[in-house]
Amino acid sequence: MGSHVHRLRTAAGISLADLAAAGGISRTTLHGIEQGHGNPTLSTLWALATALRVPLGELLEMPNSTTDVVRADDDRPRIDGDAVSARLLHRIRLNGSLDVYDINVAQTTQYSPAHLPGVQECLVLTHGSITTGPTDAAVTLAEHDSIRFDANHRHQYQGHGQHNRAVLIMLYPDT
């Protein structure tokens, strides 16, 4: 996270002192965050994101690939507030629209043809176990695992067990 804060601050041409002041924190604290030390609160990260004029997820962003699987027990960036604790699953850049679906996946295999270039699917498994992803690189997910992949390749869905439920987000770029 700290390297992202430093990269964004440098790219914006903002000094350490100016960003610290805008975020309402000390220069020492900001320097520690940029060096990967400390555990900033959610409110601190929101203040820094606002001062940098970027979405909060930009501070937590992980390197992107065409398929990104997150297991329920993976050590991902976490932030804590007074009432909300959050773990970044996926950061998806998009100029376009998205559809959010509540899906059930049966014990049979469904193959979906490739979607248009730029379409991505992001799925968070809420119950059961499924195998999904690009047909040549499908993975099996357990409850609370997550996957994001480019859907411009043939992909599949197959449930294991009788009750498999997930939230599916379909992301469509502007055309």
N, CA, C and O of each residue as an XYZ file, in Angstrom:
700
protein
N       0.822     -1.183      0.000
C       0.000      0.000      0.000
C       0.871      1.253      0.000
O       0.583      2.214     -0.714
N       1.930      1.243      0.797
C       2.780      2.425      0.896
C       3.409      2.819     -0.415
O       3.512      4.005     -0.726
N       3.841      1.818     -1.205
C       4.450      2.148     -2.496
C       3.435      2.791     -3.431
O       3.796      3.627     -4.259
N       2.164      2.407     -3.305
C       1.118      3.017     -4.137
C       0.907      4.477     -3.737
O       0.740      5.339     -4.600
N       0.913      4.756     -2.428
C       0.757      6.135     -1.958
C       1.917      6.981     -2.474
O       1.712      8.084     -2.981
N       3.123      6.462     -2.345
C       4.299      7.199     -2.814
C       4.232      7.436     -4.327
O       4.479      8.548     -4.794
N       3.899      6.398     -5.082
C       3.814      6.516     -6.549
C       2.769      7.564     -6.943
O       3.026      8.396     -7.813
N       1.608      7.528     -6.316
C       0.543      8.471     -6.657
C       0.904      9.903     -6.245
O       0.612     10.857     -6.966
N       1.541     10.041     -5.078
C       1.954     11.377     -4.630
C       2.981     11.959     -5.583
O       2.889     13.125     -5.967
N       3.957     11.149     -5.964
C       5.000     11.606     -6.879
C       4.415     11.959     -8.238
O       4.756     12.992     -8.814
N       3.529     11.102     -8.756
C       2.907     11.355    -10.063
C       2.081     12.640    -10.051
O       1.985     13.332    -11.065
N       1.485     12.955     -8.900
C       0.678     14.172     -8.798
C       1.528     15.412     -8.537
O       1.024     16.534     -8.576
N       2.818     15.208     -8.271
C       3.694     16.349     -8.008
C       3.431     17.003     -6.672
O       3.629     18.209     -6.521
N       2.985     16.223     -5.695
C       2.669     16.752     -4.366
C       3.802     16.386     -3.410
O       4.260     15.243     -3.394
N       4.248     17.343     -2.624
C       5.311     17.069     -1.655
C       4.756     16.237     -0.506
O       3.548     16.189     -0.274
N       5.662     15.591      0.200
C       5.279     14.806      1.371
C       4.567     15.701      2.384
O       3.547     15.310      2.952
N       5.104     16.899      2.609
C       4.525     17.831      3.586
C       3.119     18.265      3.168
O       2.217     18.334      4.003
N       2.930     18.556      1.879
C       1.617     19.007      1.408
C       0.575     17.902      1.509
O      -0.562     18.158      1.908
N       0.953     16.667      1.150
C      -0.014     15.568      1.242
C      -0.341     15.266      2.700
O      -1.495     15.000      3.037
N       0.669     15.305      3.566
C       0.421     15.068      4.987
C      -0.560     16.107      5.531
O      -1.490     15.763      6.261
N      -0.353     17.372      5.178
C      -1.250     18.436      5.644
C      -2.661     18.231      5.099
O      -3.639     18.368      5.835
N      -2.768     17.902      3.813
C      -4.088     17.697      3.210
C      -4.798     16.492      3.819
O      -6.026     16.471      3.908
N      -4.025     15.487      4.240
C      -4.611     14.295      4.841
C      -4.808     14.402      6.343
O      -5.364     13.499      6.969
N      -4.354     15.504      6.918
C      -4.523     15.711      8.356
C      -3.652     14.796      9.207
O      -4.031     14.428     10.319
N      -2.479     14.429      8.682
C      -1.558     13.571      9.435
C      -0.170     14.207      9.429
O       0.093     15.142      8.673
N       0.698     13.696     10.268
C       2.056     14.249     10.328
C       2.891     13.740      9.159
O       2.588     12.707      8.561
N       3.948     14.486      8.845
C       4.878     14.053      7.789
C       5.528     12.727      8.176
O       5.749     11.870      7.320
N       5.832     12.558      9.450
C       6.445     11.317      9.922
C       5.512     10.133      9.685
O       5.949      9.072      9.239
N       4.233     10.316      9.984
C       3.253      9.246      9.769
C       3.139      8.916      8.293
O       3.138      7.744      7.919
N       3.045      9.937      7.448
C       2.945      9.704      6.006
C       4.201      9.020      5.484
O       4.116      8.093      4.679
N       5.357      9.469      5.935
C       6.610      8.835      5.511
C       6.601      7.355      5.918
O       7.015      6.500      5.135
N       6.141      7.053      7.113
C       6.050      5.670      7.572
C       5.100      4.842      6.708
O       5.391      3.688      6.393
N       3.968      5.429      6.328
C       3.009      4.731      5.449
C       3.670      4.429      4.117
O       3.576      3.312      3.609
N       4.340      5.425      3.552
C       4.997      5.228      2.252
C       6.111      4.192      2.322
O       6.409      3.542      1.320
N       6.727      4.029      3.479
C       7.794      3.043      3.654
C       7.249      1.659      4.004
O       8.010      0.704      4.161
N       5.915      1.562      4.126
C       5.306      0.273      4.445
C       5.244     -0.031      5.922
O       5.011     -1.176      6.310
N       5.449      0.976      6.753
C       5.381      0.810      8.205
C       4.052      1.358      8.694
O       3.468      2.237      8.060
N       3.583      0.857      9.787
C       2.344      1.360     10.360
C       1.126      0.710      9.727
O       1.229     -0.022      8.743
N      -0.005      0.989     10.302
C      -1.268      0.421      9.866
C      -2.302      1.541      9.835
O      -3.045      1.718     10.800
N      -2.362      2.307      8.731
C      -3.264      3.465      8.695
C      -4.725      3.057      8.829
O      -5.134      1.986      8.382
N      -5.494      3.932      9.450
C      -6.921      3.682      9.614
C      -7.659      3.966      8.309
O      -7.113      4.575      7.389
N      -8.891      3.519      8.248
C      -9.729      3.773      7.090
C      -9.895      5.273      6.862
O      -9.834      5.736      5.723
N     -10.101      6.028      7.926
C     -10.289      7.475      7.757
C      -9.016      8.136      7.226
O      -9.097      9.067      6.424
N      -7.848      7.671      7.657
C      -6.590      8.217      7.133
C      -6.464      7.917      5.645
O      -6.102      8.795      4.861
N      -6.759      6.682      5.254
C      -6.659      6.313      3.838
C      -7.662      7.087      2.987
O      -7.336      7.497      1.873
N      -8.878      7.292      3.498
C      -9.859      8.095      2.762
C      -9.341      9.519      2.575
O      -9.469     10.098      1.497
N      -8.756     10.076      3.633
C      -8.243     11.445      3.547
C      -7.122     11.537      2.519
O      -7.068     12.492      1.745
N      -6.230     10.551      2.505
C      -5.140     10.559      1.522
C      -5.680     10.388      0.105
O      -5.245     11.078     -0.816
N      -6.630      9.467     -0.067
C      -7.220      9.260     -1.397
C      -7.903     10.528     -1.881
O      -7.781     10.897     -3.049
N      -8.620     11.193     -0.987
C      -9.301     12.440     -1.355
C      -8.282     13.514     -1.735
O      -8.461     14.219     -2.728
N      -7.221     13.637     -0.948
C      -6.193     14.638     -1.241
C      -5.490     14.344     -2.567
O      -5.102     15.262     -3.289
N      -5.330     13.055     -2.880
C      -4.684     12.669     -4.138
C      -5.669     12.640     -5.313
O      -5.267     12.487     -6.467
N      -6.961     12.787     -5.007
C      -8.038     12.761     -6.007
C      -8.073     11.439     -6.765
O      -8.167     11.403     -7.992
N      -7.993     10.328     -5.979
C      -8.068      8.986     -6.547
C      -9.058      8.168     -5.724
O      -9.312      8.496     -4.565
N      -9.623      7.105     -6.307
C     -10.476      6.211     -5.512
C      -9.647      5.519     -4.420
O      -8.446      5.307     -4.586
N     -10.289      5.175     -3.322
C      -9.613      4.503     -2.223
C      -8.881      3.247     -2.696
O      -7.755      2.992     -2.269
N      -9.504      2.468     -3.568
C      -8.895      1.239     -4.059
C      -7.566      1.458     -4.750
O      -6.740      0.547     -4.814
N      -7.352      2.658     -5.267
C      -6.081      2.969     -5.935
C      -4.908      2.890     -4.951
O      -3.790      2.555     -5.340
N      -5.169      3.199     -3.683
C      -4.119      3.111     -2.673
C      -3.811      1.663     -2.295
O      -2.729      1.364     -1.790
N      -4.762      0.774     -2.541
C      -4.632     -0.619     -2.132
C      -4.371     -1.549     -3.295
O      -4.229     -2.758     -3.107
N      -4.307     -1.003     -4.487
C      -4.284     -1.791     -5.715
C      -3.161     -2.821     -5.747
O      -2.018     -2.542     -5.385
N      -3.527     -4.017     -6.193
C      -2.581     -5.099     -6.421
C      -2.267     -5.130     -7.916
O      -3.054     -4.621     -8.713
N      -1.136     -5.715     -8.314
C      -0.839     -5.819     -9.740
C      -1.955     -6.561    -10.479
O      -2.515     -7.531     -9.969
N      -2.265     -6.093    -11.679
C      -3.351     -6.659    -12.476
C      -2.861     -7.776    -13.381
O      -1.745     -7.715    -13.896
N      -3.671     -8.777    -13.576
C      -3.417     -9.816    -14.562
C      -4.750    -10.143    -15.210
O      -5.777     -9.597    -14.808
N      -4.758    -11.018    -16.199
C      -6.012    -11.314    -16.876
C      -6.930    -12.177    -16.035
O      -8.144    -12.140    -16.234
N      -6.395    -12.956    -15.097
C      -7.200    -13.726    -14.152
C      -6.605    -13.528    -12.768
O      -5.398    -13.672    -12.570
N      -7.462    -13.199    -11.816
C      -7.018    -12.907    -10.464
C      -7.923    -13.665     -9.500
O      -9.098    -13.324     -9.360
N      -7.390    -14.693     -8.831
C      -8.154    -15.496     -7.877
C      -7.782    -15.060     -6.473
O      -6.601    -14.942     -6.145
N      -8.791    -14.820     -5.641
C      -8.574    -14.452     -4.250
C      -9.247    -15.508     -3.383
O     -10.463    -15.690     -3.445
N      -8.460    -16.193     -2.588
C      -8.980    -17.196     -1.664
C      -9.444    -16.514     -0.391
O      -8.948    -15.448     -0.025
N     -10.403    -17.139      0.281
C     -10.982    -16.553      1.484
C      -9.931    -16.246      2.538
O     -10.088    -15.292      3.300
N      -8.868    -17.028      2.597
C      -7.851    -16.815      3.621
C      -6.609    -16.096      3.111
O      -5.607    -16.019      3.821
N      -6.662    -15.559      1.872
C      -5.519    -14.816      1.335
C      -5.271    -13.554      2.148
O      -6.200    -12.920      2.648
N      -4.017    -13.215      2.265
C      -3.620    -11.992      2.959
C      -3.684    -10.846      1.956
O      -2.732    -10.611      1.212
N      -4.797    -10.140      1.940
C      -5.013     -9.012      1.038
C      -5.039     -7.734      1.858
O      -5.204     -7.780      3.077
N      -4.877     -6.590      1.197
C      -4.927     -5.324      1.941
C      -6.233     -5.188      2.716
O      -7.319     -5.388      2.171
N      -6.112     -4.847      3.980
C      -7.268     -4.650      4.860
C      -7.212     -3.236      5.423
O      -6.143     -2.674      5.663
N      -8.385     -2.693      5.622
C      -8.489     -1.399      6.281
C      -9.618     -1.487      7.294
O     -10.624     -2.157      7.060
N      -9.444     -0.806      8.422
C     -10.427     -0.856      9.495
C     -10.854      0.543      9.883
O     -10.040      1.460      9.988
N     -12.149      0.683     10.093
C     -12.714      1.924     10.599
C     -13.381      1.647     11.935
O     -13.154      0.598     12.539
N     -14.201      2.577     12.398
C     -14.881      2.384     13.672
C     -15.917      1.270     13.588
O     -16.065      0.492     14.530
N     -16.641      1.186     12.460
C     -17.697      0.182     12.332
C     -17.503     -0.743     11.140
O     -18.163     -1.778     11.057
N     -16.622     -0.399     10.224
C     -16.462     -1.177      8.999
C     -15.032     -1.675      8.871
O     -14.076     -0.916      9.030
N     -14.902     -2.950      8.583
C     -13.610     -3.529      8.216
C     -13.758     -4.013      6.787
O     -14.771     -4.622      6.445
N     -12.772     -3.755      5.950
C     -12.881     -4.101      4.538
C     -11.598     -4.765      4.061
O     -10.505     -4.477      4.549
N     -11.760     -5.658      3.099
C     -10.627     -6.317      2.454
C     -10.803     -6.142      0.959
O     -11.835     -6.523      0.407
N      -9.803     -5.568      0.294
C      -9.871     -5.363     -1.148
C      -9.772     -6.711     -1.841
O      -8.790     -7.433     -1.668
N     -10.799     -7.056     -2.636
C     -10.774     -8.296     -3.403
C     -10.199     -8.053     -4.788
O      -9.246     -8.720     -5.188
N     -10.763     -7.112     -5.519
C     -10.330     -6.829     -6.879
C     -10.472     -5.343     -7.148
O     -11.392     -4.705     -6.636
N      -9.595     -4.800     -7.926
C      -9.689     -3.417     -8.407
C      -9.839     -3.519     -9.906
O      -8.969     -4.062    -10.587
N     -10.924     -3.007    -10.418
C     -11.232     -3.133    -11.841
C     -11.418     -1.740    -12.413
O     -12.293     -0.991    -11.981
N     -10.596     -1.404    -13.379
C     -10.720     -0.106    -14.047
C     -11.778     -0.248    -15.137
O     -11.796     -1.232    -15.877
N     -12.660      0.748    -15.223
C     -13.738      0.617    -16.184
C     -14.281      1.972    -16.584
O     -14.557      2.823    -15.739
N     -14.426      2.156    -17.850
C     -15.235      3.230    -18.406
C     -16.348      2.507    -19.130
O     -16.140      1.988    -20.226
N     -17.487      2.465    -18.553
C     -18.582      1.713    -19.153
C     -19.662      1.466    -18.128
O     -20.042      2.367    -17.381
N     -20.156      0.238    -18.095
C     -21.237     -0.089    -17.173
C     -20.988     -1.463    -16.567
O     -20.131     -2.220    -17.022
N     -21.756     -1.761    -15.534
C     -21.658     -3.076    -14.941
C     -23.036     -3.576    -14.568
O     -23.942     -2.805    -14.255
N     -23.166     -4.904    -14.611
C     -24.382     -5.587    -14.181
C     -24.009     -6.448    -12.989
O     -22.959     -7.091    -12.993
N     -24.859     -6.469    -11.964
C     -24.627     -7.283    -10.774
C     -25.725     -8.329    -10.704
O     -26.912     -8.003    -10.740
N     -25.318     -9.599    -10.603
C     -26.256    -10.720    -10.579
C     -26.073    -11.549     -9.311
O     -24.958    -11.706     -8.815
N     -27.162    -12.069     -8.805
C     -27.172    -13.088     -7.770
C     -27.390    -14.391     -8.538
O     -28.452    -14.579     -9.132
N     -26.400    -15.300     -8.539
C     -26.522    -16.495     -9.372
C     -26.476    -17.769     -8.541
O     -25.870    -17.816     -7.470
N     -27.133    -18.800     -9.061
C     -27.050    -20.160     -8.556
C     -26.368    -20.973     -9.641
O     -26.653    -20.786    -10.823
N     -25.470    -21.876     -9.256
C     -24.732    -22.677    -10.227
C     -25.026    -24.151     -9.947
O     -24.719    -24.659     -8.868
N     -25.621    -24.830    -10.922
C     -25.995    -26.241    -10.785
C     -24.774    -27.142    -10.941
O     -23.679    -26.675    -11.257
N     -24.975    -28.435    -10.715
C     -23.890    -29.412    -10.779
C     -23.532    -29.831    -12.199
O     -22.777    -30.786    -12.382
N     -24.036    -29.167    -13.172
C     -23.671    -29.441    -14.552
C     -22.690    -28.371    -15.010
O     -22.529    -27.353    -14.337
N     -22.038    -28.585    -16.140
C     -21.088    -27.598    -16.639
C     -21.722    -26.761    -17.735
O     -22.305    -27.295    -18.678
N     -21.605    -25.458    -17.608
C     -22.076    -24.535    -18.640
C     -20.855    -23.847    -19.229
O     -20.030    -23.289    -18.505
N     -20.751    -23.893    -20.545
C     -19.676    -23.199    -21.250
C     -20.250    -21.941    -21.866
O     -21.255    -21.988    -22.576
N     -19.611    -20.820    -21.595
C     -20.051    -19.542    -22.153
C     -19.079    -19.138    -23.244
O     -17.866    -19.202    -23.047
N     -19.599    -18.720    -24.400
C     -18.695    -18.270    -25.467
C     -18.002    -16.974    -25.064
O     -18.432    -16.289    -24.136
N     -16.945    -16.653    -25.761
C     -16.210    -15.424    -25.497
C     -17.124    -14.213    -25.656
O     -17.927    -14.140    -26.587
N     -16.988    -13.276    -24.741
C     -17.718    -12.011    -24.847
C     -16.872    -11.043    -25.669
O     -15.761    -11.373    -26.081
N     -17.403     -9.858    -25.900
C     -16.665     -8.842    -26.646
C     -15.385     -8.448    -25.922
O     -15.307     -8.574    -24.700
N     -14.379     -7.973    -26.654
C     -13.135     -7.533    -26.011
C     -13.413     -6.497    -24.925
O     -14.261     -5.619    -25.086
N     -12.694     -6.614    -23.830
C     -12.822     -5.670    -22.733
C     -13.820     -6.071    -21.664
O     -13.818     -5.489    -20.579
N     -14.685     -7.063    -21.942
C     -15.658     -7.494    -20.945
C     -14.938     -8.322    -19.886
O     -14.142     -9.204    -20.209
N     -15.223     -8.030    -18.623
C     -14.650     -8.782    -17.510
C     -15.768     -9.342    -16.649
O     -16.862     -8.781    -16.583
N     -15.478    -10.456    -15.992
C     -16.399    -11.028    -15.017
C     -15.677    -11.088    -13.679
O     -14.496    -11.427    -13.605
N     -16.405    -10.753    -12.634
C     -15.891    -10.826    -11.275
C     -16.938    -11.580    -10.467
O     -18.109    -11.201    -10.458
N     -16.523    -12.643     -9.790
C     -17.460    -13.484     -9.067
C     -16.969    -13.673     -7.638
O     -15.790    -13.952     -7.418
N     -17.866    -13.523     -6.667
C     -17.581    -13.790     -5.264
C     -18.513    -14.917     -4.837
O     -19.733    -14.751     -4.833
N     -17.941    -16.061     -4.478
C     -18.734    -17.231     -4.096
C     -19.214    -17.065     -2.660
O     -18.408    -16.928     -1.740
N     -20.524    -17.078     -2.473
C     -21.086    -16.878     -1.144
C     -21.501    -18.180     -0.474
O     -21.635    -18.231      0.749
N     -21.709    -19.253     -1.274
C     -22.105    -20.544     -0.695
C     -21.734    -21.667     -1.653
O     -21.971    -21.563     -2.857
N     -21.157    -22.733     -1.129
C     -20.868    -23.913     -1.932
C     -19.472    -23.912     -2.516
O     -18.535    -23.346     -1.952
N     -19.358    -24.571     -3.676
C     -18.082    -24.689     -4.377
C     -18.362    -24.771     -5.867
O     -19.273    -25.482     -6.291
N     -17.586    -24.047     -6.665
C     -17.749    -24.085     -8.118
C     -16.392    -24.077     -8.803
O     -15.382    -23.676     -8.225
N     -16.395    -24.526    -10.039
C     -15.232    -24.377    -10.908
C     -15.620    -23.376    -11.974
O     -16.653    -23.526    -12.628
N     -14.798    -22.358    -12.153
C     -15.112    -21.298    -13.107
C     -13.835    -20.655    -13.620
O     -12.744    -20.903    -13.108
N     -13.994    -19.827    -14.638
C     -12.888    -19.087    -15.229
C     -12.700    -19.488    -16.670
O     -13.475    -20.282    -17.203
N     -11.668    -18.944    -17.315
C     -11.392    -19.324    -18.700
C     -11.237    -20.847    -18.792
O     -10.600    -21.465    -17.940
N     -11.826    -21.439    -19.831
C     -11.859    -22.896    -19.948
C     -10.474    -23.518    -19.832
O     -10.333    -24.598    -19.257
N      -9.460    -22.866    -20.363
C      -8.111    -23.435    -20.317
C      -7.388    -23.153    -19.001
O      -6.252    -23.589    -18.815
N      -8.032    -22.431    -18.091
C      -7.397    -22.105    -16.816
C      -8.423    -21.998    -15.687
O      -8.257    -21.185    -14.778
N      -9.484    -22.813    -15.738
C     -10.540    -22.761    -14.729
C      -9.989    -23.166    -13.366
O      -9.080    -23.990    -13.269
N     -10.551    -22.578    -12.320
C     -10.140    -22.877    -10.950
C     -11.364    -23.237    -10.117
O     -12.481    -22.815    -10.418
N     -11.141    -24.016     -9.077
C     -12.223    -24.370     -8.167
C     -12.196    -23.404     -6.992
O     -11.160    -23.200     -6.359
N     -13.348    -22.816     -6.715
C     -13.493    -21.853     -5.633
C     -14.286    -22.461     -4.488
O     -15.207    -23.246     -4.714
N     -13.933    -22.102     -3.267
C     -14.686    -22.453     -2.076
C     -15.401    -21.197     -1.590
O     -15.171    -20.101     -2.101
N     -16.269    -21.370     -0.596
C     -17.006    -20.224     -0.061
C     -16.070    -19.072      0.269
O     -15.008    -19.262      0.862
N     -16.483    -17.884     -0.123
C     -15.793    -16.617      0.133
C     -14.544    -16.409     -0.711
O     -13.852    -15.404     -0.547
N     -14.239    -17.351     -1.623
C     -13.191    -17.113     -2.610
C     -13.761    -16.207     -3.687
O     -14.977    -16.048     -3.797
N     -12.885    -15.619     -4.476
C     -13.297    -14.674     -5.506
C     -12.397    -14.835     -6.722
O     -11.241    -15.242     -6.602
N     -12.939    -14.509     -7.899
C     -12.160    -14.543     -9.133
C     -12.570    -13.368    -10.007
O     -13.733    -12.965    -10.013
N     -11.608    -12.821    -10.745
C     -11.862    -11.826    -11.779
C     -11.101    -12.285    -13.005
O      -9.933    -12.661    -12.911
N     -11.769    -12.255    -14.174
C     -11.078    -12.673    -15.387
C     -11.620    -11.938    -16.599
O     -12.757    -11.465    -16.609
N     -10.775    -11.854    -17.626
C     -11.201    -11.313    -18.911
C     -12.130    -12.335    -19.546
O     -11.759    -13.494    -19.731
N     -13.331    -11.903    -19.874
C     -14.350    -12.833    -20.391
C     -14.367    -12.877    -21.916
O     -15.329    -13.364    -22.509
N     -13.320    -12.376    -22.551
C     -13.258    -12.424    -24.008
C     -12.614    -13.730    -24.477
O     -12.059    -13.811    -25.574
N     -12.701    -14.748    -23.617
C     -12.295    -16.114    -23.935
C     -13.430    -17.034    -23.495
O     -14.212    -16.670    -22.618
N     -13.528    -18.200    -24.081
C     -14.523    -19.187    -23.658
C     -14.278    -19.479    -22.174
O     -13.137    -19.669    -21.752
N     -15.350    -19.511    -21.395
C     -15.218    -19.748    -19.968
C     -16.336    -20.668    -19.492
O     -17.270    -20.969    -20.235
N     -16.224    -21.108    -18.242
C     -17.155    -22.124    -17.763
C     -17.604    -21.874    -16.340
O     -16.976    -21.142    -15.575
N     -18.731    -22.522    -16.013
C     -19.278    -22.554    -14.657
C     -19.728    -23.975    -14.377
O     -20.446    -24.570    -15.181
N     -19.308    -24.528    -13.235
C     -19.760    -25.850    -12.826
C     -19.866    -25.875    -11.309
O     -18.905    -25.569    -10.602
N     -21.049    -26.244    -10.814
C     -21.257    -26.341     -9.374
C     -20.827    -27.690     -8.842
O     -20.842    -28.694     -9.554
N     -20.445    -27.694     -7.581
C     -20.116    -28.931     -6.869
C     -21.025    -28.967     -5.653
O     -20.920    -28.115     -4.772
N     -21.903    -29.933     -5.600
C     -22.911    -29.956     -4.543
C     -24.179    -29.300     -5.045
O     -24.234    -28.775     -6.158
N     -25.196    -29.341     -4.204
C     -26.516    -28.897     -4.659
C     -26.765    -27.403     -4.540
O     -27.563    -26.857     -5.302
N     -26.113    -26.736     -3.620
C     -26.404    -25.313     -3.388
C     -25.133    -24.488     -3.556
O     -24.280    -24.448     -2.670
N     -25.025    -23.838     -4.695
C     -23.866    -23.013     -5.012
C     -24.371    -21.644     -5.423
O     -25.098    -21.503     -6.407
N     -23.980    -20.645     -4.663
C     -24.504    -19.309     -4.904
C     -23.362    -18.304     -4.916
O     -22.388    -18.433     -4.174
N     -23.505    -17.291     -5.780
C     -22.447    -16.285     -5.918
C     -23.038    -14.957     -6.352
O     -24.174    -14.881     -6.821
N     -22.239    -13.914     -6.185
C     -22.525    -12.612     -6.767
C     -21.615    -12.507     -7.986
O     -20.396    -12.645     -7.878
N     -22.222    -12.262     -9.147
C     -21.482    -12.127    -10.399
C     -21.614    -10.686    -10.872
O     -22.715    -10.148    -10.989
N     -20.473    -10.083    -11.138
C     -20.454     -8.712    -11.670
C     -19.911     -8.793    -13.086
O     -18.794     -9.266    -13.299
N     -20.683     -8.342    -14.043
C     -20.287     -8.281    -15.446
C     -19.934     -6.825    -15.748
O     -20.742     -5.922    -15.533
N     -18.717     -6.612    -16.251
C     -18.229     -5.270    -16.525
C     -18.092     -5.077    -18.012
O     -17.400     -5.841    -18.685
N     -18.753     -4.050    -18.532
C     -18.769     -3.772    -19.967
C     -18.118     -2.434    -20.246
O     -18.527     -1.424    -19.674
N     -17.111     -2.398    -21.114
C     -16.495     -1.103    -21.436
C     -17.413     -0.280    -22.321
O     -18.325     -0.808    -22.956
N     -17.157      1.032    -22.353
C     -17.886      1.879    -23.297
C     -17.566      1.405    -24.710
O     -16.435      1.022    -25.009
N     -18.564      1.437    -25.562
C     -18.332      1.021    -26.962
C     -18.394      2.208    -27.879
O     -18.224      2.063    -29.090
